[in-house]
Amino acid sequence: MKQFVKQLGIIAILAIIGLGFTTCDGDDDVGTGSNDSGNGGGTPGLRYYYEDDYCYVSMGTASATAIVIPSKCPDGHNVTAIGSGGFRTYYYPAAANISSITIPDSVTYVGDFAFSGSGIWNNTPNNSVVYADKWAVGYKGTESEVNILESTVGIGNTAFFECTSLTGITIPDSVTSIGGGAFDGCTNLTGITIPDSVTSIGGGAFDGCTSLTSIIIPVGVTSIGLVTFRNCTNLRSVTFEGSITSENLHQTAFGVSGGSGSGYGYIGDLRAKYLAGGPGTYTRPYTGIGSTHVWTKQQ
């Protein structure tokens, strides 16, 4: 029951910001939207969804085994995202036959469950990272140390969600984004080095990483989403090498304050201290959560 309640909370939070969630085995259910369709110069039958000034894509009625996603939607917008469940067999049974996919450089976001049950997922050996072109989109294994391939450009939403066996991961300097919930619930993750190439860390990326004691946010990072470090109860040292504006450092990046109580996974006043003090290393003397946790910039 506790686990079920936690997952309901994750669904609600990630839905607010357009994120999704997945698991190591990719078995959970997430819905997709709908809008007009077309092929946009890519594989015939692909379906496109428009929202504001961007466009995302899903399998639609495509039946090809080698999928090519174009860089432009039929209306001329850049294809910037692969939707949640976009190539998942739960919604698109033909995705079971996908043997390869080409993803354009315009894509900066890969949603939850995007390739669950697809040929790409099923053809990946056990104890391996699942790749969709140059994106890491899942993990099928129980190993403690994982190395992401060089040339990988992004880590999709919740690619390593609740991979509790994971203690360390090596991310190459080709990666520019860490998706929402990418390492959510990795309770034994003790070490991770974020390369300077990363510019954004999605909401909930490290939520519940209770074994993480320190982390360095490199100079390239300009955006950190909501509840990114919520419930990191043992996190006591955070180094910011660069500057992140208040607009791009979500007010709940370090949990939701609850007044005099513990709030919602709130690990203290780190956001306020960083915005006032700028780049540097910040520490706190105690572990746990609560509004009384005070962070101090080290000289």
LINSUL-V626551 format. One record per residue. N is the residue number from 1. RES is the residue in one letter. D_FIRST is the distance of its C-alpha to the first C-alpha in Angstrom with 1 decimal. Layout:
n = <N;N>
res = <RES;RES>
d_first = <D_FIRST;D_FIRST>
//
This chain:
n = <1;2;3;4;5;6;7;8;9;10;11;12;13;14;15;16;17;18;19;20;21;22;23;24;25;26;27;28;29;30;31;32;33;34;35;36;37;38;39;40;41;42;43;44;45;46;47;48;49;50;51;52;53;54;55;56;57;58;59;60;61;62;63;64;65;66;67;68;69;70;71;72;73;74;75;76;77;78;79;80;81;82;83;84;85;86;87;88;89;90;91;92;93;94;95;96;97;98;99;100;101;102;103;104;105;106;107;108;109;110;111;112;113;114;115;116;117;118;119;120;121;122;123;124;125;126;127;128;129;130;131;132;133;134;135;136;137;138;139;140;141;142;143;144;145;146;147;148;149;150;151;152;153;154;155;156;157;158;159;160;161;162;163;164;165;166;167;168;169;170;171;172;173;174;175;176;177;178;179;180;181;182;183;184;185;186;187;188;189;190;191;192;193;194;195;196;197;198;199;200;201;202;203;204;205;206;207;208;209;210;211;212;213;214;215;216;217;218;219;220;221;222;223;224;225;226;227;228;229;230;231;232;233;234;235;236;237;238;239;240;241;242;243;244;245;246;247;248;249;250;251;252;253;254;255;256;257;258;259;260;261;262;263;264;265;266;267;268;269;270;271;272;273;274;275;276;277;278;279;280;281;282;283;284;285;286;287;288;289;290;291;292;293;294;295;296;297;298;299>
res = <M;K;Q;F;V;K;Q;L;G;I;I;A;I;L;A;I;I;G;L;G;F;T;T;C;D;G;D;D;D;V;G;T;G;S;N;D;S;G;N;G;G;G;T;P;G;L;R;Y;Y;Y;E;D;D;Y;C;Y;V;S;M;G;T;A;S;A;T;A;I;V;I;P;S;K;C;P;D;G;H;N;V;T;A;I;G;S;G;G;F;R;T;Y;Y;Y;P;A;A;A;N;I;S;S;I;T;I;P;D;S;V;T;Y;V;G;D;F;A;F;S;G;S;G;I;W;N;N;T;P;N;N;S;V;V;Y;A;D;K;W;A;V;G;Y;K;G;T;E;S;E;V;N;I;L;E;S;T;V;G;I;G;N;T;A;F;F;E;C;T;S;L;T;G;I;T;I;P;D;S;V;T;S;I;G;G;G;A;F;D;G;C;T;N;L;T;G;I;T;I;P;D;S;V;T;S;I;G;G;G;A;F;D;G;C;T;S;L;T;S;I;I;I;P;V;G;V;T;S;I;G;L;V;T;F;R;N;C;T;N;L;R;S;V;T;F;E;G;S;I;T;S;E;N;L;H;Q;T;A;F;G;V;S;G;G;S;G;S;G;Y;G;Y;I;G;D;L;R;A;K;Y;L;A;G;G;P;G;T;Y;T;R;P;Y;T;G;I;G;S;T;H;V;W;T;K;Q;Q>
d_first = <0.0;3.8;5.4;5.0;6.2;8.6;9.9;10.6;12.5;14.3;15.4;16.8;18.6;20.1;21.1;23.2;25.2;25.5;23.3;20.8;18.4;18.4;17.3;19.5;19.8;19.8;17.8;15.9;17.7;19.7;22.6;26.2;28.9;32.4;36.0;39.4;40.2;42.9;43.7;45.0;47.0;44.1;42.9;43.7;40.9;38.6;37.0;37.3;35.4;37.2;35.8;38.3;40.4;38.3;37.3;34.6;34.7;32.9;34.0;35.3;37.8;38.9;39.5;41.1;39.8;41.0;39.5;41.5;40.0;42.9;43.2;44.1;42.6;45.2;45.8;46.6;43.4;42.1;39.1;36.8;33.4;31.6;29.1;25.4;25.3;29.1;29.9;26.8;27.6;24.8;27.2;30.4;31.0;34.3;32.5;32.0;35.7;35.8;37.5;38.2;37.8;40.0;38.4;40.9;41.2;40.5;36.8;34.9;31.3;29.3;26.2;22.8;22.8;26.5;27.5;24.5;26.0;29.5;32.4;32.2;28.7;29.4;32.8;31.4;31.5;28.6;28.2;29.7;29.1;29.2;32.1;33.2;36.8;36.7;33.0;30.2;27.4;25.0;24.7;24.6;24.6;23.5;26.6;26.6;29.5;30.0;33.1;33.2;36.5;39.4;40.2;36.5;36.6;32.9;29.3;27.4;24.2;21.2;23.4;21.7;18.2;16.0;19.0;18.2;21.4;23.5;25.6;28.4;29.7;33.2;33.7;37.3;39.4;39.5;36.0;36.2;32.7;29.2;26.8;23.9;20.8;23.0;21.5;18.3;15.9;18.9;18.2;21.3;23.7;26.6;29.4;30.2;33.5;33.7;37.1;39.6;39.4;36.0;36.4;33.0;29.5;26.9;24.1;21.1;23.1;22.2;19.1;17.2;20.1;19.9;22.8;25.2;27.9;30.5;31.3;34.4;34.5;37.7;40.5;39.8;36.4;37.1;33.7;30.2;27.5;24.9;22.1;23.7;23.4;20.6;18.7;21.5;21.6;24.4;26.5;29.9;32.5;32.8;36.1;37.1;40.2;40.9;40.7;37.9;38.7;36.6;36.1;34.6;32.5;29.6;29.3;25.6;26.2;25.3;22.5;22.7;24.8;23.8;27.2;27.5;23.8;21.6;21.0;18.4;18.7;22.5;24.6;27.8;31.0;31.7;32.2;34.8;36.5;36.8;38.2;40.7;41.6;41.4;41.1;40.7;38.3;36.0;34.4;32.5;33.0;29.5;26.1;22.9;22.2;24.1;27.0;29.4;29.2;32.7;33.8;37.5;39.6;41.4;45.2>
//
